[in-house]
Amino acid sequence: MRAVYRALGAVGGIAILSACTSGQSAIQPAATAVNVQNTSTLQFRVGTANYQGTTYLNTVVTFRQANGLSATLFNTPTITGPAGFVVAGCPAVSGNACVDNGTNQISGTPPTQPGTVAVVTTFAQTGGAFAYGFAPANSATTGAANYSKVSTSSTEVAGVSVTNSYTQPIYLPAAGKLPFILGPPAVPDFHPLSLGFPAGFAGYDSGFVMFAVTPVAGVYAFNLTVPSSTIGQNSAVFNTTATLASAVPLAAIPGPVVGGGAGAAITVTVGPAPAGATSRVIYVADRASAGSPIGNQFFAFNAGAAGGTFSVPTATLTTGDRFTAWVVAADFDIVGGAQPGNVSTAPALPAQTDVTVSPISPLPPALPITF
């Protein structure tokens, strides 16, 4: 399983691409010539996202080479919605307005000549489509590939924030967003340093990315370009479509019940999934105490449709840690399509990918966490 991320630096296609405008050198990097067009498989789906009672647009994308790894480490995505679909809330950057606002496009910015001001878009130059979902992880011209380095930092509404992975829904203010990182026991534990994961590695992508935009039934076009070592030229271009047959979301769901902590195991409990949902994941964010040897971390439980009570692994916890939990129910198998378990070039996805997200459930302050 750890080979999935160790191998990303050698992923086929253009691993390190043309210079962008984010302080990079004008010197063109070396590029490996691989026929990305003929060796990669792109899937794109849309659906609804019931995010704590408000309906938004949900997306799932997979872009993989034959061995299941990400097809490239740099690409530029563009989603074009049907008539009546309108983007709003894309923030300005350095006083420059986002060109997606008022249009029916959620777009990215391709590599530009050094010294040229990049057009402000939703994905910017950092956002791309990877093995399981969109991520702000496009690689630069130097250093290790970003896609292998989902990492924890700072604090946020859920207790932790992340880099190289989107907190969601995109377009909401930071205080209203959540991270969706798959940690153990939903995926194999990666915490022992001897396993060779990148420093600060926090978990795996969940595949879905939500946008705080009103979904409109119809056909959504998806364009993905892979740049070559020459700025302005592409080495591959992919086009596909996805249909939102219904904008009616899955039912709202309550947050999990979080308990324990006063010398007892931390537990999270959920009831049955709502109608139409076939899978469910409980996400747990651990805001580490000052004495933690590991720092902020994520756990996740593949709860299925029936629900139940689940215990948070204690091996990496420290007295004083704080926990927050929330639940996502979906009509597709979130964990089943994720790495490291799924290395298919095209994981199974339904025609429409709907999710519903619960409110967060903090551990009651009256229950101090001790071990």
SVG drawing of the C-alpha trace seen along z (x, -y; Angstrom):
<svg xmlns="http://www.w3.org/2000/svg" viewBox="-35 -45 52 48">
<polyline fill="none" stroke="black" stroke-width="0.4" points="0.0,0.0 2.8,-2.5 4.1,-1.9 1.2,-3.9 2.6,-7.1 6.3,-6.2 5.8,-5.6 4.1,-8.9 7.3,-10.7 7.7,-8.3 4.1,-8.6 3.8,-8.5 3.2,-11.6 4.6,-15.0 5.6,-14.8 7.2,-18.2 5.7,-20.8 6.3,-24.1 7.1,-27.1 4.1,-28.8 4.0,-32.4 4.3,-31.5 7.9,-32.4 9.3,-29.7 12.3,-29.9 12.1,-30.7 14.3,-27.6 12.2,-24.9 12.4,-21.6 13.2,-18.3 10.1,-16.3 9.6,-12.6 7.9,-11.8 5.0,-9.4 1.9,-9.0 -0.5,-10.2 -3.4,-10.4 -3.3,-6.6 -2.2,-5.3 -4.6,-7.2 -8.3,-6.7 -10.5,-9.7 -13.8,-9.4 -16.0,-12.3 -19.3,-12.3 -21.6,-14.9 -24.2,-14.8 -25.8,-16.7 -24.2,-17.5 -26.5,-18.0 -24.1,-19.9 -25.6,-20.3 -29.0,-21.2 -27.9,-23.2 -27.8,-21.6 -24.6,-22.1 -22.9,-20.5 -20.8,-17.4 -18.1,-15.9 -16.1,-12.8 -13.1,-12.5 -10.6,-9.7 -7.6,-10.1 -5.3,-7.1 -2.7,-5.2 -3.0,-1.4 -1.5,-0.7 -4.0,-2.8 -1.7,-5.7 -2.4,-9.3 -2.1,-9.7 -0.1,-12.9 1.2,-15.2 0.1,-18.4 -3.1,-19.1 -5.7,-21.8 -9.4,-21.0 -12.5,-22.9 -16.1,-22.0 -18.8,-23.6 -22.3,-23.4 -25.7,-23.4 -27.8,-26.4 -28.8,-28.0 -25.8,-26.9 -24.0,-30.0 -20.8,-30.2 -20.5,-32.7 -18.3,-33.1 -14.9,-32.4 -12.6,-34.8 -10.4,-37.5 -6.6,-37.2 -4.5,-40.2 -7.4,-42.4 -7.9,-40.5 -11.4,-39.1 -12.0,-35.4 -13.1,-35.0 -15.5,-32.1 -17.9,-34.3 -21.1,-34.9 -20.3,-32.1 -21.2,-28.5 -17.6,-27.3 -15.4,-26.0 -12.0,-26.4 -8.3,-26.2 -5.4,-28.4 -2.9,-26.7 0.9,-27.4 1.8,-30.9 5.0,-32.5 7.2,-33.6 6.5,-37.2 2.9,-37.0 0.1,-37.6 -2.0,-34.4 -5.7,-34.7 -7.6,-34.1 -9.8,-30.9 -11.3,-28.4 -8.6,-25.8 -5.8,-28.4 -2.6,-26.8 -2.4,-24.5 -5.6,-22.6 -5.7,-19.4 -7.5,-16.0 -5.7,-13.1 -6.2,-9.4 -9.2,-10.1 -10.6,-13.6 -9.5,-17.1 -6.7,-18.5 -4.6,-21.7 -1.5,-19.5 -0.2,-20.3 3.6,-19.9 6.0,-22.8 9.2,-22.8 11.4,-21.8 11.1,-19.6 9.1,-16.4 5.6,-15.8 2.9,-17.6 0.3,-14.8 2.0,-12.5 2.1,-15.1 -1.4,-15.6 -0.3,-17.2 -1.7,-18.8 -1.2,-22.3 -2.6,-25.1 -6.2,-25.0 -9.7,-25.3 -13.3,-24.7 -12.7,-20.9 -9.6,-21.3 -7.1,-20.9 -6.6,-22.2 -4.8,-20.6 -2.5,-21.4 -2.5,-19.7 -6.2,-18.7 -9.3,-20.8 -11.3,-21.7 -14.9,-21.7 -17.3,-22.9 -15.1,-25.1 -16.3,-28.7 -17.5,-28.7 -15.5,-30.8 -12.8,-28.8 -14.8,-28.7 -17.6,-26.8 -15.5,-24.1 -14.3,-20.6 -11.5,-18.3 -12.3,-14.9 -9.2,-12.8 -9.3,-9.0 -7.2,-7.8 -7.2,-4.5 -9.0,-2.2 -10.9,-2.8 -7.5,-2.5 -4.3,-0.7 -2.5,-2.6 0.4,-4.7 1.6,-6.3 4.8,-4.2 7.7,-6.2 9.3,-3.0 6.6,-2.7 8.3,-5.4 5.4,-7.8 6.2,-11.5 6.6,-13.6 3.3,-14.9 1.3,-12.5 -2.3,-12.6 -4.3,-10.3 -5.8,-9.5 -8.2,-11.4 -12.0,-10.7 -12.7,-11.2 -15.6,-13.6 -15.2,-17.4 -18.1,-19.7 -18.7,-23.2 -20.9,-25.8 -23.0,-26.3 -26.6,-25.5 -26.7,-22.3 -28.8,-22.4 -30.0,-19.2 -28.4,-18.6 -25.1,-17.7 -21.8,-18.9 -18.8,-18.9 -15.4,-18.2 -12.2,-19.2 -8.7,-18.3 -5.5,-19.4 -2.0,-18.1 0.7,-20.7 3.9,-19.8 7.3,-21.2 6.5,-24.0 4.3,-26.7 1.1,-27.1 1.2,-23.6 -0.5,-20.5 0.7,-16.9 -2.8,-15.5 -6.4,-16.7 -9.3,-14.8 -13.0,-15.5 -16.0,-13.8 -19.4,-14.6 -21.5,-13.7 -25.2,-14.1 -27.1,-15.3 -30.4,-13.6 -31.9,-15.0 -31.0,-17.9 -33.0,-16.4 -30.4,-15.6 -30.1,-12.8 -31.7,-13.5 -29.9,-15.4 -28.2,-13.4 -27.3,-14.1 -23.8,-14.2 -22.3,-11.2 -22.5,-10.8 -19.0,-11.2 -18.2,-9.8 -15.6,-8.4 -12.3,-10.1 -12.2,-10.2 -9.9,-7.2 -12.1,-5.3 -12.0,-4.7 -13.1,-7.5 -16.2,-6.2 -18.4,-7.5 -21.9,-6.2 -24.2,-6.6 -27.6,-5.2 -28.7,-3.8 -27.9,-5.6 -30.7,-7.6 -32.7,-6.2 -30.6,-6.0 -27.2,-5.9 -25.2,-2.8 -22.0,-3.8 -21.0,-6.0 -17.8,-7.3 -17.3,-8.8 -14.4,-11.3 -12.6,-12.1 -10.2,-15.0 -7.7,-14.8 -6.4,-18.2 -3.2,-17.1 -2.1,-18.3 1.1,-20.1 2.8,-16.9 1.8,-14.8 4.7,-13.2 2.7,-13.0 0.6,-16.1 -2.8,-16.6 -4.2,-13.5 -7.3,-12.0 -9.2,-8.8 -12.0,-7.4 -14.5,-4.6 -16.2,-2.7 -19.5,-2.6 -21.6,-1.0 -25.4,-1.5 -26.3,0.1 -24.3,-2.1 -23.0,-1.2 -20.4,-2.3 -16.7,-2.5 -13.7,-3.1 -10.8,-5.5 -7.4,-3.7 -5.4,-4.9 -1.8,-4.0 -1.0,-7.5 -3.1,-9.6 -1.8,-11.8 -3.6,-13.1 -5.2,-16.4 -6.0,-15.6 -9.4,-17.0 -11.7,-15.3 -14.3,-16.4 -16.4,-14.0 -18.8,-14.2 -20.4,-11.8 -20.8,-11.5 -23.3,-9.2 -23.2,-8.5 -24.7,-6.5 -21.3,-5.2 -18.5,-3.4 -16.2,-6.2 -13.6,-3.9 -14.0,-1.2 -12.8,-3.5 -9.9,-5.0 -6.2,-4.2 -4.4,-2.3 -6.9,0.5 -8.3,-0.3 -5.6,-0.4 -8.1,0.1 -7.6,-2.2 -11.4,-3.0 -13.0,-2.4 -16.7,-1.6 -18.9,-4.8 -22.7,-5.2 -24.1,-7.6 -24.7,-10.2 -22.6,-10.7 -24.6,-12.1 -23.4,-12.8 -24.9,-14.2 -22.8,-15.6 -23.7,-15.9 -22.9,-18.8 -19.8,-18.3 -20.0,-16.7 -17.3,-17.9 -16.3,-15.8 -18.1,-17.3 -15.7,-19.5 -16.8,-17.8 -15.0,-14.7 -11.3,-15.3 -9.2,-13.0 -6.9,-10.9 -5.1,-7.6"/>
</svg>
